[in-house]
């Protein structure tokens, strides 16, 4: 995952994947690829949120 990717961009990409899945726009082969991409995006977003929460906690305790 690209470290230059912003949280909002990752979330928008994830939402686009979900929207296409809900509309059955992927064939079975592409679905597998997009599910893996979605998993990476979810991990990226969770990691970004965790890091931000830790930074906020550190700042607020100073």
N, C-alpha and C positions, 0 to 999 in steps of 0.2 A: 504494500500500500504506500502510496506516495505521501511523504511527510509534508509536502507542500499543500496537500489537499485540505481544504477548510471543512469544518464540521457541517456547515450549511450545504456545501456542495455534495458531501458524502450523503447527507440525509436526503437531498433532492434526488440523487441518483438511486438511492435505495427506494424511495417512494415511486420513482418511475418503473423500477423493476417490479415492485408489488402491483402497481396499476396494470402493467402488461400481463402479469401472471393472472390477475383477476379477470382480465378480458380474454384470456386464452390466446395471447398473441405469440407465444413461443411454441415451437415444435418440441418434441421430447428431448432432442439433443441439445437444443439451445436452452431449454429449461434447466438441465443439469448444470450447464455453464453459468447461467444467471443465478442459480441457487448458491453456487460457490462464491460468486461475486457478492451476493447479498450477505452471506456469512462474513466475508472479509469486511464489508462496509459496516455491519452491525458491530463487529469487534472494534473497528476503528472508532466508531462513535462512542461506544462504551468506554474505551480507553481514554478518549479525549475528555469525556465527562468526568471520569474518575480523576484524571490529572487536574482538571480545572477545579473540582471540589477540594482536592488536596491543597492546591495553591490558595484557594479562598480561605480554607481553614487555617493555613499557615499565616496568612496576612491578618486574619481576624484575631489571632491569638497573640499578636505582637503588641 
